[in-house]
Amino acid sequence: MIYLELLIGFLEVGLFSFGGGYASIPLIRDVILRYGWMDEEMLTYMVAVSESTPGPIMVNLATYVGSTRAGLVGAFIATTAVVTPAFIIVILLTALFTKAAGNPYFKAILGGLIPCIIGIITATGIYTIVAQCFAIDDGMRPDIKMIGLSAVLALIYFASRKVKKGGISPITLIIISAVFGVLIGNFHNL
């Protein structure tokens, strides 16, 4: 039964995720929580890990969830289910794109999807910040360390864009975030 759930759940994610990994996080979250594969806190950690490891977020999450729920076979089923729709859609769109590229309706559809995807990514970022900076399960109690860390990282990011064209490398920002996270986490344990 778990194999069928993984197949159906991640086929849904693969079929209805538009705009890349970040835009797909709300759908992944919905599917994972609906099936009870992870709780909210673990999912937030796994999104962070999936962003930090090589590969697409959807594939990393599908592989992790599949392996924790049903071993190697589960990882294979979940990963295959999440990538198959995109694989088929890309092949079909490649064949159709050359014919549709000049069509004004096609351009209008793509133009309408862009603001939608930006909104989804922004909402996901805001939700993640609120979930991490405020203990939602504990009456919205603010976590000063997380708020401070988020503010420092935002300051580093925006200041680097003023100093250097293009700003700081995402990899460098991830490394800085990890170092700050370890320092702040260990400071609490001292």
Secondary structure, DSSP 8 states (H G I E B T S, - for coil): -HHHHHHHHHHHHHHH--SSHHHHHHHHHHHHHHHTSS-HHHHHHHHHHHHHSSS-HHHHHHHHHHHHHHHHHHHHHHHHHHHHHHHHHHHHHHHHHHHHTT-HHHHHHHHHHHHHHHHHHHHHHHHHHHHHHEEGGGTSEE-HHHHHHHHHHHHHHHHHHHHSTT-S-HHHHHHHHHHHHHHHHHHHH-
